[in-house]
Amino acid sequence: MGGRRMRPNGLLVSQCLIYLVPTFAAALSMCNNPAPAESGKKISVQVSISRPESRSASTICRIPFLHGKFTMKPVGCCLFCREMNRTLQDETPCYAIPPHEALQMKLRAPRSCPLGLCENGVCKPTGKYEICESIATIKKM
């Protein structure tokens, strides 16, 4: 995997490590919002998933997460994987904000985030909101 990966503040959250990934923001903007992500600012959570259609037992995928009142939720419903992108299961709770907005959030700066549920790879807003924040430092590389 190209690029340098860093663990900001050695943070371990929900058994996922938060990484700054050099080429991730452009892929994020293609998922559910065509607006371009700001170059140089990236945050994602690395997760391991098993899919029957995958030749290997697990595949490394990335998706941005924000911290809510009690739990972390993904921003959107797209998983960006090495060999092909995948979507989260329908009815998965998510934040219905554009990924580039999540990437631009300041560390520990709470804001109102629209809640949603994944439906066919898109985070559909439920009409409810909660306070969310970024818990990892986003640095220009």
VMD Tcl script that builds the backbone (N, CA, C; Angstrom):
set m [mol new atoms 423]
animate dup $m
set s [atomselect $m all]
$s set {name element resname resid chain x y z} {
  {N N MET 1 A 0.859 -1.163 0.000}
  {CA C MET 1 A 0.000 0.000 0.000}
  {C C MET 1 A 0.903 1.222 0.000}
  {N N GLY 2 A 0.705 2.127 -0.964}
  {CA C GLY 2 A 1.551 3.295 -1.091}
  {C C GLY 2 A 1.261 4.318 -0.016}
  {N N GLY 3 A 2.247 5.165 0.202}
  {CA C GLY 3 A 2.024 6.249 1.150}
  {C C GLY 3 A 2.374 5.879 2.573}
  {N N ARG 4 A 2.491 6.900 3.382}
  {CA C ARG 4 A 2.851 6.727 4.783}
  {C C ARG 4 A 1.595 6.738 5.638}
  {N N ARG 5 A 1.476 5.794 6.558}
  {CA C ARG 5 A 0.332 5.758 7.464}
  {C C ARG 5 A 0.789 6.151 8.853}
  {N N MET 6 A -0.060 6.917 9.539}
  {CA C MET 6 A 0.264 7.352 10.895}
  {C C MET 6 A -0.935 7.102 11.791}
  {N N ARG 7 A -0.669 6.799 13.058}
  {CA C ARG 7 A -1.721 6.694 14.062}
  {C C ARG 7 A -1.690 7.956 14.897}
  {N N PRO 8 A -2.630 8.883 14.684}
  {CA C PRO 8 A -2.612 10.103 15.489}
  {C C PRO 8 A -2.907 9.810 16.956}
  {N N ASN 9 A -2.052 10.299 17.814}
  {CA C ASN 9 A -2.217 10.172 19.264}
  {C C ASN 9 A -2.319 8.725 19.735}
  {N N GLY 10 A -1.919 7.741 18.925}
  {CA C GLY 10 A -2.002 6.339 19.303}
  {C C GLY 10 A -3.406 5.917 19.659}
  {N N LEU 11 A -4.401 6.486 19.032}
  {CA C LEU 11 A -5.800 6.298 19.402}
  {C C LEU 11 A -6.341 4.948 18.921}
  {N N LEU 12 A -6.913 4.173 19.818}
  {CA C LEU 12 A -7.552 2.913 19.463}
  {C C LEU 12 A -9.032 3.062 19.772}
  {N N VAL 13 A -9.871 2.988 18.755}
  {CA C VAL 13 A -11.302 3.208 18.932}
  {C C VAL 13 A -12.065 2.064 18.289}
  {N N SER 14 A -12.911 1.426 19.071}
  {CA C SER 14 A -13.750 0.340 18.581}
  {C C SER 14 A -12.952 -0.682 17.767}
  {N N GLN 15 A -11.772 -1.015 18.248}
  {CA C GLN 15 A -10.881 -1.981 17.619}
  {C C GLN 15 A -10.497 -1.582 16.199}
  {N N CYS 16 A -10.601 -0.303 15.868}
  {CA C CYS 16 A -10.200 0.204 14.560}
  {C C CYS 16 A -9.146 1.283 14.776}
  {N N LEU 17 A -8.133 1.294 13.950}
  {CA C LEU 17 A -7.119 2.335 14.048}
  {C C LEU 17 A -7.452 3.441 13.065}
  {N N ILE 18 A -7.314 4.666 13.517}
  {CA C ILE 18 A -7.584 5.804 12.645}
  {C C ILE 18 A -6.269 6.194 11.987}
  {N N TYR 19 A -6.292 6.303 10.674}
  {CA C TYR 19 A -5.098 6.590 9.894}
  {C C TYR 19 A -5.258 7.852 9.074}
  {N N LEU 20 A -4.163 8.495 8.808}
  {CA C LEU 20 A -4.109 9.545 7.806}
  {C C LEU 20 A -3.585 8.869 6.550}
  {N N VAL 21 A -4.362 8.881 5.492}
  {CA C VAL 21 A -4.037 8.120 4.296}
  {C C VAL 21 A -3.828 9.081 3.128}
  {N N PRO 22 A -2.676 9.063 2.477}
  {CA C PRO 22 A -2.331 10.067 1.479}
  {C C PRO 22 A -3.262 10.203 0.278}
  {N N THR 23 A -3.896 9.169 -0.193}
  {CA C THR 23 A -4.687 9.294 -1.422}
  {C C THR 23 A -6.165 9.033 -1.219}
  {N N PHE 24 A -6.682 9.193 -0.015}
  {CA C PHE 24 A -8.041 8.760 0.285}
  {C C PHE 24 A -9.133 9.787 0.006}
  {N N ALA 25 A -8.849 11.059 0.172}
  {CA C ALA 25 A -9.905 12.082 0.066}
  {C C ALA 25 A -10.555 12.129 -1.295}
  {N N ALA 26 A -9.811 11.963 -2.356}
  {CA C ALA 26 A -10.407 12.003 -3.693}
  {C C ALA 26 A -11.416 10.879 -3.872}
  {N N ALA 27 A -11.130 9.688 -3.390}
  {CA C ALA 27 A -12.068 8.571 -3.498}
  {C C ALA 27 A -13.324 8.833 -2.687}
  {N N LEU 28 A -13.184 9.458 -1.522}
  {CA C LEU 28 A -14.346 9.756 -0.684}
  {C C LEU 28 A -15.346 10.639 -1.399}
  {N N SER 29 A -14.854 11.639 -2.112}
  {CA C SER 29 A -15.766 12.589 -2.731}
  {C C SER 29 A -16.583 11.943 -3.842}
  {N N MET 30 A -16.164 10.802 -4.365}
  {CA C MET 30 A -16.893 10.135 -5.441}
  {C C MET 30 A -18.046 9.283 -4.927}
  {N N CYS 31 A -18.082 8.978 -3.651}
  {CA C CYS 31 A -19.055 8.040 -3.113}
  {C C CYS 31 A -20.481 8.546 -3.192}
  {N N ASN 32 A -20.855 9.482 -2.315}
  {CA C ASN 32 A -22.220 9.971 -2.349}
  {C C ASN 32 A -22.305 11.476 -2.467}
  {N N ASN 33 A -21.220 12.116 -2.843}
  {CA C ASN 33 A -21.261 13.548 -3.079}
  {C C ASN 33 A -20.189 13.905 -4.095}
  {N N PRO 34 A -20.577 14.474 -5.223}
  {CA C PRO 34 A -19.596 14.770 -6.261}
  {C C PRO 34 A -18.671 15.941 -5.947}
  {N N ALA 35 A -18.935 16.695 -4.872}
  {CA C ALA 35 A -18.079 17.833 -4.535}
  {C C ALA 35 A -16.690 17.323 -4.168}
  {N N PRO 36 A -15.640 17.969 -4.654}
  {CA C PRO 36 A -14.286 17.482 -4.370}
  {C C PRO 36 A -13.892 17.701 -2.919}
  {N N ALA 37 A -13.167 16.724 -2.385}
  {CA C ALA 37 A -12.636 16.857 -1.030}
  {C C ALA 37 A -11.410 17.746 -1.086}
  {N N GLU 38 A -11.142 18.470 -0.004}
  {CA C GLU 38 A -9.979 19.349 0.042}
  {C C GLU 38 A -8.721 18.508 0.003}
  {N N SER 39 A -7.853 18.813 -0.899}
  {CA C SER 39 A -6.617 18.068 -1.064}
  {C C SER 39 A -5.755 18.183 0.183}
  {N N GLY 40 A -5.179 17.067 0.609}
  {CA C GLY 40 A -4.250 17.071 1.725}
  {C C GLY 40 A -4.857 16.757 3.074}
  {N N LYS 41 A -6.179 16.699 3.202}
  {CA C LYS 41 A -6.795 16.384 4.487}
  {C C LYS 41 A -7.520 15.055 4.356}
  {N N LYS 42 A -7.086 14.070 5.148}
  {CA C LYS 42 A -7.663 12.740 5.042}
  {C C LYS 42 A -7.814 12.116 6.420}
  {N N ILE 43 A -8.908 11.408 6.607}
  {CA C ILE 43 A -9.085 10.631 7.832}
  {C C ILE 43 A -9.944 9.429 7.477}
  {N N SER 44 A -9.593 8.285 7.995}
  {CA C SER 44 A -10.390 7.090 7.737}
  {C C SER 44 A -10.189 6.106 8.864}
  {N N VAL 45 A -11.016 5.109 8.870}
  {CA C VAL 45 A -10.866 4.010 9.803}
  {C C VAL 45 A -10.639 2.763 8.974}
  {N N GLN 46 A -9.640 2.009 9.334}
  {CA C GLN 46 A -9.357 0.778 8.623}
  {C C GLN 46 A -10.151 -0.345 9.281}
  {N N VAL 47 A -10.939 -1.045 8.491}
  {CA C VAL 47 A -11.724 -2.151 9.005}
  {C C VAL 47 A -11.438 -3.386 8.185}
  {N N SER 48 A -11.644 -4.532 8.753}
  {CA C SER 48 A -11.465 -5.780 8.033}
  {C C SER 48 A -12.826 -6.452 7.903}
  {N N ILE 49 A -13.172 -6.834 6.688}
  {CA C ILE 49 A -14.462 -7.468 6.450}
  {C C ILE 49 A -14.257 -8.786 5.722}
  {N N SER 50 A -15.181 -9.696 5.868}
  {CA C SER 50 A -15.155 -10.946 5.125}
  {C C SER 50 A -16.366 -10.985 4.224}
  {N N ARG 51 A -16.151 -11.260 2.966}
  {CA C ARG 51 A -17.231 -11.348 1.990}
  {C C ARG 51 A -17.095 -12.668 1.242}
  {N N PRO 52 A -18.217 -13.347 1.002}
  {CA C PRO 52 A -18.134 -14.619 0.280}
  {C C PRO 52 A -17.574 -14.456 -1.130}
  {N N GLU 53 A -17.808 -13.285 -1.770}
  {CA C GLU 53 A -17.323 -13.104 -3.132}
  {C C GLU 53 A -15.835 -12.778 -3.192}
  {N N SER 54 A -15.230 -12.525 -2.033}
  {CA C SER 54 A -13.813 -12.202 -1.985}
  {C C SER 54 A -12.999 -13.484 -2.005}
  {N N ARG 55 A -11.894 -13.462 -2.731}
  {CA C ARG 55 A -11.036 -14.642 -2.790}
  {C C ARG 55 A -10.257 -14.840 -1.500}
  {N N SER 56 A -9.965 -13.756 -0.800}
  {CA C SER 56 A -9.232 -13.881 0.462}
  {C C SER 56 A -10.222 -13.891 1.623}
  {N N ALA 57 A -9.748 -14.302 2.783}
  {CA C ALA 57 A -10.616 -14.387 3.956}
  {C C ALA 57 A -11.057 -13.008 4.426}
  {N N SER 58 A -10.213 -12.006 4.234}
  {CA C SER 58 A -10.585 -10.655 4.647}
  {C C SER 58 A -10.015 -9.643 3.669}
  {N N THR 59 A -10.648 -8.493 3.612}
  {CA C THR 59 A -10.249 -7.421 2.718}
  {C C THR 59 A -10.110 -6.152 3.542}
  {N N ILE 60 A -9.079 -5.379 3.280}
  {CA C ILE 60 A -8.884 -4.119 3.990}
  {C C ILE 60 A -9.660 -3.030 3.265}
  {N N CYS 61 A -10.528 -2.343 4.021}
  {CA C CYS 61 A -11.351 -1.270 3.474}
  {C C CYS 61 A -11.243 -0.049 4.377}
  {N N ARG 62 A -11.598 1.124 3.846}
  {CA C ARG 62 A -11.540 2.367 4.614}
  {C C ARG 62 A -12.853 3.120 4.484}
  {N N ILE 63 A -13.237 3.768 5.603}
  {CA C ILE 63 A -14.423 4.612 5.631}
  {C C ILE 63 A -14.236 5.620 6.770}
  {N N PRO 64 A -14.611 6.881 6.559}
  {CA C PRO 64 A -14.448 7.857 7.648}
  {C C PRO 64 A -15.499 7.652 8.737}
  {N N PHE 65 A -15.123 7.886 9.973}
  {CA C PHE 65 A -16.019 7.789 11.125}
  {C C PHE 65 A -15.956 9.085 11.925}
  {N N LEU 66 A -17.071 9.438 12.570}
  {CA C LEU 66 A -17.113 10.544 13.518}
  {C C LEU 66 A -17.651 10.008 14.835}
  {N N HIS 67 A -17.271 10.659 15.917}
  {CA C HIS 67 A -17.695 10.236 17.242}
  {C C HIS 67 A -18.972 10.968 17.627}
  {N N GLY 68 A -19.999 10.209 18.018}
  {CA C GLY 68 A -21.260 10.788 18.475}
  {C C GLY 68 A -21.336 10.759 19.983}
  {N N LYS 69 A -22.545 10.916 20.527}
  {CA C LYS 69 A -22.722 10.967 21.975}
  {C C LYS 69 A -22.263 9.675 22.661}
  {N N PHE 70 A -22.643 8.527 22.097}
  {CA C PHE 70 A -22.288 7.256 22.724}
  {C C PHE 70 A -21.433 6.345 21.846}
  {N N THR 71 A -21.517 6.515 20.546}
  {CA C THR 71 A -20.813 5.611 19.635}
  {C C THR 71 A -20.215 6.374 18.462}
  {N N MET 72 A -19.409 5.678 17.690}
  {CA C MET 72 A -18.905 6.212 16.434}
  {C C MET 72 A -19.800 5.705 15.317}
  {N N LYS 73 A -19.972 6.531 14.289}
  {CA C LYS 73 A -20.763 6.136 13.125}
  {C C LYS 73 A -19.994 6.502 11.869}
  {N N PRO 74 A -20.214 5.742 10.799}
  {CA C PRO 74 A -19.547 6.080 9.541}
  {C C PRO 74 A -20.172 7.311 8.896}
  {N N VAL 75 A -19.362 8.016 8.126}
  {CA C VAL 75 A -19.845 9.118 7.301}
  {C C VAL 75 A -20.166 8.496 5.946}
  {N N GLY 76 A -21.439 8.458 5.615}
  {CA C GLY 76 A -21.843 7.797 4.380}
  {C C GLY 76 A -21.861 6.292 4.537}
  {N N CYS 77 A -21.989 5.598 3.429}
  {CA C CYS 77 A -22.152 4.142 3.462}
  {C C CYS 77 A -21.214 3.409 2.511}
  {N N CYS 78 A -20.191 4.087 2.029}
  {CA C CYS 78 A -19.267 3.468 1.076}
  {C C CYS 78 A -17.978 3.042 1.750}
  {N N LEU 79 A -17.581 1.815 1.517}
  {CA C LEU 79 A -16.300 1.289 1.963}
  {C C LEU 79 A -15.375 1.313 0.760}
  {N N PHE 80 A -14.196 1.897 0.927}
  {CA C PHE 80 A -13.233 1.951 -0.160}
  {C C PHE 80 A -12.196 0.878 0.092}
  {N N CYS 81 A -12.196 -0.145 -0.758}
  {CA C CYS 81 A -11.352 -1.322 -0.577}
  {C C CYS 81 A -10.267 -1.356 -1.650}
  {N N ARG 82 A -9.267 -2.173 -1.416}
  {CA C ARG 82 A -8.152 -2.276 -2.361}
  {C C ARG 82 A -8.611 -2.714 -3.745}
  {N N GLU 83 A -9.381 -3.779 -3.826}
  {CA C GLU 83 A -9.727 -4.303 -5.146}
  {C C GLU 83 A -11.019 -3.732 -5.719}
  {N N MET 84 A -11.969 -3.373 -4.882}
  {CA C MET 84 A -13.206 -2.741 -5.355}
  {C C MET 84 A -13.950 -2.142 -4.171}
  {N N ASN 85 A -14.718 -1.103 -4.430}
  {CA C ASN 85 A -15.490 -0.465 -3.374}
  {C C ASN 85 A -16.700 -1.313 -3.029}
  {N N ARG 86 A -17.144 -1.218 -1.787}
  {CA C ARG 86 A -18.301 -1.965 -1.311}
  {C C ARG 86 A -19.197 -1.007 -0.545}
  {N N THR 87 A -20.389 -1.453 -0.197}
  {CA C THR 87 A -21.305 -0.617 0.572}
  {C C THR 87 A -21.621 -1.288 1.902}
  {N N LEU 88 A -21.971 -0.470 2.885}
  {CA C LEU 88 A -22.400 -1.015 4.169}
  {C C LEU 88 A -23.788 -1.619 3.998}
  {N N GLN 89 A -24.155 -2.507 4.908}
  {CA C GLN 89 A -25.474 -3.143 4.851}
  {C C GLN 89 A -26.573 -2.107 5.018}
  {N N ASP 90 A -27.697 -2.342 4.350}
  {CA C ASP 90 A -28.868 -1.484 4.531}
  {C C ASP 90 A -29.243 -1.442 6.002}
  {N N GLU 91 A -29.755 -0.313 6.445}
  {CA C GLU 91 A -30.181 -0.055 7.827}
  {C C GLU 91 A -29.016 0.176 8.787}
  {N N THR 92 A -27.774 0.283 8.281}
  {CA C THR 92 A -26.640 0.622 9.140}
  {C C THR 92 A -26.736 2.102 9.497}
  {N N PRO 93 A -26.681 2.466 10.793}
  {CA C PRO 93 A -26.702 3.888 11.175}
  {C C PRO 93 A -25.473 4.610 10.617}
  {N N CYS 94 A -25.670 5.853 10.169}
  {CA C CYS 94 A -24.579 6.617 9.569}
  {C C CYS 94 A -24.837 8.105 9.763}
  {N N TYR 95 A -23.821 8.918 9.441}
  {CA C TYR 95 A -23.999 10.366 9.409}
  {C C TYR 95 A -24.204 10.771 7.954}
  {N N ALA 96 A -25.280 11.494 7.703}
  {CA C ALA 96 A -25.631 11.916 6.342}
  {C C ALA 96 A -25.026 13.281 6.043}
  {N N ILE 97 A -23.701 13.333 6.056}
  {CA C ILE 97 A -23.007 14.563 5.682}
  {C C ILE 97 A -22.022 14.213 4.579}
  {N N PRO 98 A -21.682 15.170 3.725}
  {CA C PRO 98 A -20.699 14.888 2.682}
  {C C PRO 98 A -19.351 14.522 3.297}
  {N N PRO 99 A -18.680 13.518 2.763}
  {CA C PRO 99 A -17.387 13.113 3.316}
  {C C PRO 99 A -16.381 14.258 3.400}
  {N N HIS 100 A -16.378 15.181 2.424}
  {CA C HIS 100 A -15.391 16.261 2.475}
  {C C HIS 100 A -15.644 17.179 3.673}
  {N N GLU 101 A -16.893 17.288 4.145}
  {CA C GLU 101 A -17.164 18.081 5.354}
  {C C GLU 101 A -16.560 17.409 6.580}
  {N N ALA 102 A -16.666 16.094 6.647}
  {CA C ALA 102 A -16.078 15.358 7.774}
  {C C ALA 102 A -14.565 15.527 7.779}
  {N N LEU 103 A -13.967 15.526 6.607}
  {CA C LEU 103 A -12.519 15.666 6.510}
  {C C LEU 103 A -12.053 17.055 6.933}
  {N N GLN 104 A -12.929 18.047 6.832}
  {CA C GLN 104 A -12.559 19.420 7.173}
  {C C GLN 104 A -12.887 19.792 8.619}
  {N N MET 105 A -13.519 18.894 9.362}
  {CA C MET 105 A -13.882 19.201 10.750}
  {C C MET 105 A -12.635 19.356 11.615}
  {N N LYS 106 A -12.672 20.336 12.507}
  {CA C LYS 106 A -11.570 20.537 13.436}
  {C C LYS 106 A -11.665 19.523 14.572}
  {N N LEU 107 A -10.523 19.183 15.130}
  {CA C LEU 107 A -10.426 18.235 16.235}
  {C C LEU 107 A -11.263 18.703 17.420}
  {N N ARG 108 A -12.095 17.814 17.933}
  {CA C ARG 108 A -12.920 18.067 19.124}
  {C C ARG 108 A -13.760 19.343 19.006}
  {N N ALA 109 A -14.256 19.622 17.809}
  {CA C ALA 109 A -15.135 20.773 17.586}
  {C C ALA 109 A -16.537 20.232 17.305}
  {N N PRO 110 A -17.376 20.077 18.334}
  {CA C PRO 110 A -18.697 19.480 18.152}
  {C C PRO 110 A -19.568 20.282 17.187}
  {N N ARG 111 A -20.363 19.560 16.414}
  {CA C ARG 111 A -21.322 20.177 15.498}
  {C C ARG 111 A -22.549 19.281 15.416}
  {N N SER 112 A -23.616 19.815 14.897}
  {CA C SER 112 A -24.840 19.050 14.713}
  {C C SER 112 A -24.709 18.232 13.431}
  {N N CYS 113 A -24.909 16.926 13.542}
  {CA C CYS 113 A -24.775 16.030 12.389}
  {C C CYS 113 A -26.102 15.320 12.119}
  {N N PRO 114 A -26.541 15.310 10.869}
  {CA C PRO 114 A -27.773 14.605 10.527}
  {C C PRO 114 A -27.564 13.089 10.577}
  {N N LEU 115 A -28.461 12.409 11.277}
  {CA C LEU 115 A -28.408 10.950 11.344}
  {C C LEU 115 A -29.062 10.362 10.104}
  {N N GLY 116 A -28.607 9.179 9.732}
  {CA C GLY 116 A -29.177 8.512 8.581}
  {C C GLY 116 A -29.086 7.012 8.728}
  {N N LEU 117 A -29.647 6.325 7.754}
  {CA C LEU 117 A -29.549 4.870 7.652}
  {C C LEU 117 A -29.116 4.534 6.233}
  {N N CYS 118 A -28.212 3.577 6.118}
  {CA C CYS 118 A -27.733 3.183 4.796}
  {C C CYS 118 A -28.849 2.510 4.006}
  {N N GLU 119 A -28.947 2.886 2.744}
  {CA C GLU 119 A -29.910 2.280 1.820}
  {C C GLU 119 A -29.268 2.253 0.441}
  {N N ASN 120 A -28.972 1.073 -0.035}
  {CA C ASN 120 A -28.329 0.900 -1.340}
  {C C ASN 120 A -27.051 1.722 -1.479}
  {N N GLY 121 A -26.244 1.749 -0.427}
  {CA C GLY 121 A -24.959 2.433 -0.477}
  {C C GLY 121 A -24.994 3.928 -0.236}
  {N N VAL 122 A -26.173 4.466 0.074}
  {CA C VAL 122 A -26.318 5.904 0.327}
  {C C VAL 122 A -26.875 6.098 1.733}
  {N N CYS 123 A -26.350 7.080 2.455}
  {CA C CYS 123 A -26.849 7.385 3.796}
  {C C CYS 123 A -28.067 8.294 3.665}
  {N N LYS 124 A -29.242 7.737 3.862}
  {CA C LYS 124 A -30.503 8.480 3.748}
  {C C LYS 124 A -30.823 9.134 5.088}
  {N N PRO 125 A -30.991 10.475 5.122}
  {CA C PRO 125 A -31.287 11.173 6.381}
  {C C PRO 125 A -32.604 10.703 7.003}
  {N N THR 126 A -32.612 10.614 8.335}
  {CA C THR 126 A -33.823 10.207 9.062}
  {C C THR 126 A -34.606 11.413 9.565}
  {N N GLY 127 A -34.010 12.602 9.470}
  {CA C GLY 127 A -34.645 13.805 9.998}
  {C C GLY 127 A -34.216 14.107 11.423}
  {N N LYS 128 A -33.415 13.221 12.024}
  {CA C LYS 128 A -32.914 13.439 13.385}
  {C C LYS 128 A -31.455 13.887 13.325}
  {N N TYR 129 A -31.012 14.548 14.397}
  {CA C TYR 129 A -29.649 15.060 14.484}
  {C C TYR 129 A -29.041 14.677 15.823}
  {N N GLU 130 A -27.701 14.643 15.873}
  {CA C GLU 130 A -26.984 14.505 17.133}
  {C C GLU 130 A -25.665 15.262 17.010}
  {N N ILE 131 A -25.082 15.553 18.146}
  {CA C ILE 131 A -23.789 16.226 18.160}
  {C C ILE 131 A -22.708 15.199 17.834}
  {N N CYS 132 A -21.840 15.543 16.890}
  {CA C CYS 132 A -20.722 14.657 16.557}
  {C C CYS 132 A -19.457 15.493 16.469}
  {N N GLU 133 A -18.313 14.807 16.498}
  {CA C GLU 133 A -17.030 15.493 16.418}
  {C C GLU 133 A -15.969 14.564 15.865}
  {N N SER 134 A -14.920 15.164 15.338}
  {CA C SER 134 A -13.763 14.417 14.877}
  {C C SER 134 A -12.872 14.173 16.091}
  {N N ILE 135 A -12.353 12.967 16.220}
  {CA C ILE 135 A -11.502 12.659 17.367}
  {C C ILE 135 A -10.066 12.383 16.952}
  {N N ALA 136 A -9.749 12.616 15.686}
  {CA C ALA 136 A -8.383 12.424 15.210}
  {C C ALA 136 A -7.896 13.721 14.583}
  {N N THR 137 A -6.636 14.006 14.778}
  {CA C THR 137 A -6.045 15.197 14.208}
  {C C THR 137 A -5.909 15.010 12.706}
  {N N ILE 138 A -6.358 16.000 11.959}
  {CA C ILE 138 A -6.213 15.964 10.505}
  {C C ILE 138 A -5.111 16.949 10.145}
  {N N LYS 139 A -4.035 16.434 9.564}
  {CA C LYS 139 A -2.889 17.276 9.221}
  {C C LYS 139 A -2.665 17.242 7.720}
  {N N LYS 140 A -2.120 18.324 7.198}
  {CA C LYS 140 A -1.712 18.323 5.796}
  {C C LYS 140 A -0.432 17.528 5.686}
  {N N MET 141 A -0.343 16.751 4.609}
  {CA C MET 141 A 0.851 15.931 4.420}
  {C C MET 141 A 1.677 16.470 3.291}
}
mol reanalyze $m
mol bondsrecalc $m
mol representation Tube
mol addrep $m
